[in-house]
């Protein structure tokens, strides 16, 4: 296998053959890197066995040496101020994931790199403990995860999220969780005590009830039925549980809004929200390539409907519009969601968590506070 160094600003490289179990089959060029190394497959074009191996790229894990773990945002479109992301990159491989461009800051691609090269914040629990122990911390909700999924497959092995939850449970820090993975039920023993202080809420993201579509669009997430089962188990444990139908993709899953809401409500979800598909920068390359490969007969129609909600473009980054879109079709989605949400008896407001029971934790260095 040879490599060649090329200048490819703006180029997008397709991977050889078919990529199994991944959302991306391309490597969009990193806009922050002018020179890049490209695999040259010319001399192995006839080696079917070798190319087949390339079609099943493994997930690699790397240590993340971040010196902080809590991120603050001031977006008017986001309901929370603080968040924790135990991992960078996500092997769930969702073709539409808006977090993909964050990998470009590491010199990698938003395509296949994002879902096969995952960075693990091994010190996350220690960093969270020190953050919460600061005298200046005025406790308010911290959300897991604002970017990549805190319960992606890596969590089974590394248990970084659980380590952070142990700290949160110890000091009764109010937390929210957003995930597509039923693995969240593993940590009911840590979440349940927080419910006694109104300090936890879990949101399960359900994009479709069609297992085939889910497997193609979100190849390494839990199945729709497993997510509904997670809602039932969390609700049975007394944990406030919501459903996020995110993203809504015009022409692909918007017709499922009533069915998703009905299934989630029957499972015990108390509140429901949605976000319209967002395709910032290189995410649009990954998603449109996936769409044309997966639904070649419908791709043009779906892209047209997406553009109809984004003033003729595939993305709109303006606050106030980027979450819900504009235009007739966006209004139809909003009306459908609102009507069914009301009909099914979902609460109007997202559950409010409190920090009244917060107790500062002992710092990781072990020194006790004097006052």
C-alpha positions in Angstrom: 0.0 0.0 0.0 1.5 3.3 -1.1 0.8 6.9 -0.2 1.2 10.1 -2.0 1.3 13.7 -0.6 -1.1 16.0 -2.4 -2.5 19.5 -2.1 -6.2 19.0 -1.9 -7.9 21.9 -0.3 -11.6 21.6 -1.0 -11.3 18.0 -2.3 -13.3 15.1 -1.0 -11.8 11.6 -1.2 -14.0 8.5 -1.6 -12.9 5.3 0.1 -12.3 2.2 -1.9 -15.2 -0.3 -2.2 -18.0 -0.4 0.3 -17.6 0.6 3.9 -19.4 -1.8 6.3 -21.1 -0.6 9.4 -20.2 3.0 9.0 -22.2 6.1 8.2 -19.5 7.8 6.2 -17.8 6.5 3.1 -15.9 9.6 2.3 -13.1 11.7 3.8 -14.0 15.4 3.2 -10.8 17.5 3.0 -9.9 19.3 6.3 -10.2 23.0 5.5 -7.5 23.8 8.1 -4.9 21.5 6.5 -3.4 22.6 3.1 -1.3 19.5 2.5 -2.6 16.0 3.1 -1.5 12.4 2.8 -3.7 10.3 0.5 -3.7 6.5 0.2 -2.8 5.4 -3.3 -4.8 2.3 -4.1 -3.7 2.0 -7.8 -1.2 -0.8 -7.1 -3.7 -2.9 -5.0 -6.7 -2.4 -7.3 -6.8 -6.1 -8.1 -6.3 -7.3 -4.5 -9.9 -8.0 -3.6 -9.1 -9.5 -0.2 -7.0 -6.5 0.8 -9.6 -4.0 -0.3 -12.3 -6.0 1.6 -10.3 -5.5 4.8 -10.3 -1.7 4.1 -14.0 -1.9 3.9 -14.2 -2.9 7.6 -12.1 -0.2 9.3 -11.7 -0.8 13.0 -12.4 1.8 15.7 -9.2 3.2 17.2 -9.0 4.8 20.6 -6.5 7.6 21.6 -5.9 9.4 24.9 -7.3 12.9 25.1 -5.1 15.1 27.4 -7.7 17.9 27.8 -7.1 19.9 31.0 -10.8 20.8 31.5 -14.0 18.8 31.0 -16.9 21.3 31.5 -17.7 23.4 28.4 -19.7 26.6 28.6 -21.9 27.9 25.8 -23.9 31.0 25.3 -26.1 30.0 22.3 -29.6 31.3 22.5 -30.8 28.1 20.8 -29.5 25.8 23.5 -31.4 25.4 26.8 -28.4 24.6 28.9 -25.2 26.5 29.6 -22.8 23.8 30.7 -22.0 20.4 29.1 -19.6 17.5 29.4 -18.3 15.4 26.5 -16.3 12.4 27.7 -15.3 11.5 24.2 -14.2 13.2 21.0 -15.4 11.5 17.9 -18.3 9.0 17.9 -18.4 5.5 16.6 -22.2 5.6 16.4 -21.5 6.8 12.8 -24.7 8.9 12.3 -24.4 10.2 8.8 -25.9 13.6 9.7 -24.0 14.3 12.9 -23.3 18.0 13.3 -20.3 17.3 15.5 -18.2 15.8 12.7 -16.3 19.1 11.9 -14.9 19.2 15.5 -12.5 16.4 14.4 -11.0 18.8 11.9 -9.5 20.8 14.8 -7.4 17.7 15.5 -6.0 17.5 11.9 -8.4 14.7 11.0 -11.4 14.4 8.7 -15.1 14.9 9.5 -15.8 11.7 7.5 -14.6 8.2 8.3 -12.0 9.6 10.7 -14.7 11.0 13.0 -16.3 7.6 13.6 -13.1 5.4 13.6 -10.7 7.6 15.6 -12.2 8.3 19.0 -10.4 10.2 21.7 -11.0 9.2 25.3 -10.9 11.7 28.2 -9.6 9.3 30.8 -9.3 12.0 33.5 -12.8 13.3 33.0 -14.1 12.3 36.5 -11.1 13.9 38.2 -11.5 17.1 36.2 -15.2 17.2 36.9 -14.5 16.8 40.7 -12.1 19.6 40.7 -14.5 21.8 38.7 -17.3 21.3 41.1 -15.1 21.7 44.1 -14.2 25.3 43.2 -15.6 27.9 45.6 -16.7 30.0 42.6 -19.0 27.3 41.2 -22.6 28.2 41.5 -24.3 24.9 40.8 -26.6 24.6 37.8 -27.4 21.8 35.4 -24.6 20.2 33.4 -25.6 18.2 30.4 -24.0 15.0 29.1 -23.4 15.3 26.1 -23.7 18.5 24.1 -21.6 17.2 21.2 -20.7 13.5 20.9 -22.7 10.7 22.6 -21.6 9.9 26.1 -23.0 6.4 25.8 -21.4 5.5 22.5 -19.8 1.9 22.3 -16.5 3.2 23.8 -18.4 3.7 27.1 -18.8 -0.1 27.6 -15.0 -0.4 27.8 -13.8 2.8 29.3 -16.7 3.8 31.6 -15.7 7.5 31.5 -19.3 8.7 31.7 -20.0 6.4 34.6 -17.0 7.9 36.5 -18.4 11.4 36.0 -21.8 10.3 37.1 -20.3 8.9 40.3 -19.0 12.3 41.1 -22.3 14.0 40.2 -24.2 11.5 42.4 -21.8 12.1 45.3 -22.4 15.8 45.4 -26.0 15.9 44.1 -25.0 17.9 41.0 -28.0 18.3 38.7 -27.4 16.7 35.3 -29.1 16.2 32.0 -28.3 13.3 29.6 -28.9 13.2 25.9 -28.2 9.9 24.2 -29.2 7.5 21.4 -27.9 4.5 23.3 -29.8 2.2 25.6 -26.6 1.7 27.6 -27.8 4.6 29.8 -29.9 2.1 31.7 -26.7 0.5 33.1 -26.3 3.6 35.3 -29.8 3.7 36.8 -28.2 2.9 40.2 -26.4 6.3 40.0 -29.3 8.3 38.4 -32.1 7.1 40.7 -30.7 8.8 43.9 -30.6 12.1 42.0 -34.3 11.9 41.3 -34.9 12.3 45.1 -33.5 15.8 44.7 -35.0 16.6 41.3 -31.5 16.7 39.9 -31.6 14.4 36.8 -33.4 14.1 33.5 -32.6 11.8 30.6 -33.5 12.5 26.9 -33.5 9.6 24.5 -33.0 10.6 20.8 -35.3 8.6 18.5 -35.0 9.4 14.8 -37.0 6.6 13.3 -39.0 3.5 14.3 -37.8 1.7 11.2 -34.9 -0.6 12.3 -33.6 -0.8 8.7 -33.4 3.0 8.3 -31.8 3.3 11.7 -29.2 0.7 10.9 -28.3 2.5 7.6 -28.4 6.1 9.0 -27.1 5.5 12.5 -25.2 2.2 12.1 -23.8 1.7 15.6 -26.6 3.1 17.8 -29.1 1.1 19.7 -32.2 0.0 17.8 -35.4 2.0 18.0 -37.0 -0.7 20.1 -34.0 -0.7 22.5 -34.3 3.0 23.0 -38.0 2.7 23.7 -37.2 0.0 26.2 -34.7 2.3 27.8 -37.4 5.0 28.3 -39.6 2.4 29.9 -36.9 1.2 32.3 -35.9 4.7 33.2 -39.5 5.8 33.8 -40.1 2.7 35.9 -37.1 3.8 38.1 -38.7 7.2 38.6 -36.3 9.1 36.4 -37.7 12.0 34.4 -37.4 10.9 30.8 -37.9 12.7 27.5 -37.8 12.0 23.8 -35.9 14.0 21.2 -36.9 13.4 17.6 -33.6 14.7 16.2 -32.9 15.3 13.6 -36.1 15.6 11.5 -35.0 15.1 7.9 -37.6 16.4 5.4 -38.8 13.7 3.0 -37.1 10.9 5.0 -38.4 10.7 8.5 -40.7 13.7 9.0 -43.7 11.4 8.3 -42.9 9.4 11.4 -43.4 12.2 13.8 -46.8 11.0 15.1 -45.7 7.4 15.4 -42.4 8.2 17.2 -44.2 10.5 19.7 -47.0 8.0 20.3 -44.5 5.2 21.0 -42.3 7.3 23.2 -45.3 8.6 25.2 -46.6 5.0 25.7 -43.1 4.1 27.0 -43.3 6.9 29.6 -41.6 10.0 28.0 -42.9 13.2 29.7 -41.7 15.9 27.3 -40.8 15.9 23.6 -38.6 18.1 21.4 -37.2 18.1 17.9 -34.4 19.6 15.9 -34.4 20.0 12.1 -31.5 18.5 10.2 -28.4 20.7 10.3 -25.7 20.3 7.7 -22.8 22.6 8.6 -19.6 22.7 6.5 -18.3 19.3 5.7 -21.2 17.4 7.3 -23.2 18.2 4.2 -20.6 16.2 2.1 -20.9 13.2 4.3 -24.7 13.3 4.5 -25.3 13.9 0.8 -22.9 11.2 -0.2 -24.7 8.8 2.2 -28.1 9.9 0.9 -27.1 9.3 -2.8 -25.6 5.9 -2.0 -28.5 4.8 0.2 -31.5 6.3 -1.6 -30.5 7.1 -5.1 -34.1 7.3 -6.3 -35.2 9.7 -3.5 -32.0 11.7 -2.9 -32.9 14.6 -5.3 -36.4 15.0 -3.7 -35.1 14.9 -0.2 -32.4 17.4 -0.9 -35.0 19.7 -2.5 -37.2 19.5 0.6 -34.2 20.2 2.9 -33.4 23.3 0.8 -37.1 24.4 1.1 -36.6 24.6 4.9 -33.3 26.5 4.6 -34.1 29.3 2.2 -32.7 27.4 -0.8 -29.6 26.2 0.9 -28.7 22.9 2.7 -27.8 24.7 6.0 -28.7 27.9 7.9 -26.5 28.8 10.8 -28.5 31.8 12.0 -29.7 31.7 15.7 -33.4 31.3 15.9 -33.7 29.5 12.6 -31.1 26.8 12.6 -33.0 24.5 14.9 -36.4 24.7 13.2 -35.9 26.1 9.7 -38.1 28.4 7.7 -40.7 28.1 4.9 -43.9 26.1 4.4 -42.5 22.7 4.9 -40.7 23.7 8.1 -44.0 25.2 9.4 -45.8 21.9 8.5 -43.2 20.0 10.6 -43.6 22.4 13.5 -47.4 22.2 13.4 -47.5 18.4 13.1 -45.1 18.1 16.1 -47.1 20.6 18.2 -50.5 19.0 17.4 -49.4 15.5 18.2 -47.4 16.6 21.3 -50.6 18.2 22.7 -52.8 15.3 21.6 -50.7 12.7 23.3 -50.5 14.7 26.6 -46.8 15.6 26.7 -46.0 18.4 29.2 -45.5 21.8 27.7 -42.2 22.7 29.4 -38.9 20.8 29.8 -38.5 19.5 33.3 -36.8 22.1 35.6 -33.9 20.6 37.7 -32.8 22.1 41.0 -29.4 22.4 42.7 -30.8 22.9 46.2 -29.2 19.7 47.5 -25.7 20.3 46.0 -22.8 19.5 48.3 -19.3 20.5 47.0 -17.1 17.3 46.5 -13.7 16.8 48.0 -11.1 17.9 45.4 -9.2 15.1 43.6 -6.0 16.2 45.6 -7.9 15.2 48.7 -7.6 18.6 50.6 -10.8 19.5 52.5 -12.3 22.9 52.4 -11.9 25.1 55.5 -15.3 26.7 55.3 
